[in-house]
Amino acid sequence: MDASVTLQRLTERFGDSILETHSYRGDDTAVVKKEDIVALCTFLRDDGKLLYNFMMDLTAVDYLGREPRFEVVYHLYSLRYNRRVRIKAGVPESDCSIDSIVPVWIAADWFEREVFDLYGIAFNGHPDLRRLLLYEGFEGHPLRKDYPVKKRQPLIGPIN
Amino acid sequence: MSEIAKDLHTEHMVINMGPSHPVTHGTVKFLVTLDGETIEDLKVEIGYLHRGFEKMCESGTWYQVFPYTDRLNYVSPLINNVGYALAVEKLIGIDVPERCKYVRVIACELSRIADHMTNVAAGGLELGAFTAFLYFVEARELVWDLIEMLCGARVTTNYVRIGGLKNDLPDGFKQKTLEVFKRCRVLWSDVNKLLTKNRVFIDRVRDVGTMPAEEAIAYGFTGPCLRACGVPYDVRKANPYLVYDRMDFEVPIGETGDNFDKYLVRMEEINQSMRIVEQALEQLPGGPINVDMPYYRWQSKDDIYNRIDSLIFHFKTVIEGIKPPPGEVYLAVESGNGELGFYLVSDGSGKPYKCRVRPPCFPLTAAMPRMMKGRLIADIVPTFDMINMIGGECDR
């Protein structure tokens, strides 16, 4: 049962903050409370039996009509043990923010900016939270499900 | 002396490099704060090629995503096609036939060769090595001829399908490939002679853009740039997909992670990829290239025109799209630049609920300020070349 070592260790250490775990199609997944995300990520990175040193991907999903509406999704990889894990943290629309994990993995910097840009989720403690792909002054967050596909916001002329 | 110093211009100067600059192959803007020629601060602005990849994917069917994936890393589109197809197949739980796996490996490796050749050629060109550029562009042209023979297009391939391929290998493909590789190897050794021991080239790339392995990992480096730092991480070895576990190939690594190491790693990977293609052509088994699951993979046109059940399946899969079961998967493949990951979420309908791409050059571009602070402005050129930022992939 090598695959679920991560989930076991996580449940032992953070039993209260783990809401759900599954390994659908072999992808270990843990749904966690957003308050503990930094402590949890630090543990995943530093624990001798886990050593998740790569923050491979960070994104979000908008489950419009569900509570909590957003899910921030982290994909981690451990080079030492060649394991992958997916961490998901629900973020409600009313309090649309989560703690930044830039102190844990510097790679998260641009990924968090991108999520902020396209989903409007704020990352508390991020060193430089600005839009990344879109321009300053763009209205709305296009990857939200309630943003119309065909909406146009042309940018004409210099920004300043 | 102090009289002269008094009149010297000592303030920092801020200049814009880009978004359309002759030496940055990729639409990107650097906001450089200079102290003389030394870079005090560097800010990278991306997004000039952002076209809403994910939003487009969410509004089409699962099949309609393929043409968009061509345009992610447009230098090696076949790897993107394969990566997406593998991710959807993992979501559904399909295992494609053996022959299909081998053909996909061949397609991926041909793309990797073209990708690395483009990178080295353009890198050389921007440092003034025009001859090396011409040699590798000739070689790339030959590889693209092979890809054209395979799928009818050179860049916008759209070749792979969920559960199979558009078509099988054409007649005479093996023979043609072996001929092309013979010529490629000659051109490779010419470029090798022109660059690897070239004093001018070495002076521009050695000890520039260095990165300690630990830090490269923290920045999320993957692919040739990570391997140049001495970390032997390659998705093809770590999590073998398709039939990479049956292929005999080496993963070249560097020591310091400077631009010269990145160049050497790419040069060696071209050789290794040619080895893989030759082995795959040698081991290529017979049999079908598509799964026999009409709900997911269209049947042959012959069946569709002559059998009512095939026609119905075809109609349903084209109009409504295929319907993977609800769930989520993440699948990574090794692209030219590193780990290309697809995170897919299905809600059971005919359209992807979420189709996220983890672009390998995104974290590399994000680390540009770290690699460039304190260096000279001229060092931006080789460093940015060697991280091989591809706008279509980075900005999506």
Interface residues (C-beta under 8 A of the other chain):
Chain A: Y24 R25 D27 T29 N53 F54 M55 M56 D57 T59 V61 V73 H75 L79 N82 R84 R86 W105 I106 A107 D109 W110 F111 L118 L132 L133 L134 Y135 P142 L143 Y147 V149
Chain B: I46 G47 H50 G52 E54 K55 S59 K90 L91 G93 I217 A218 Y219 G220 T222 V231 Y233 A238 N239 G327 E328 V329 Y330 A332 E339 G341 Y343 V345 Y353 K354 R356 R358 F362 P363 T365 A366 D395 R396
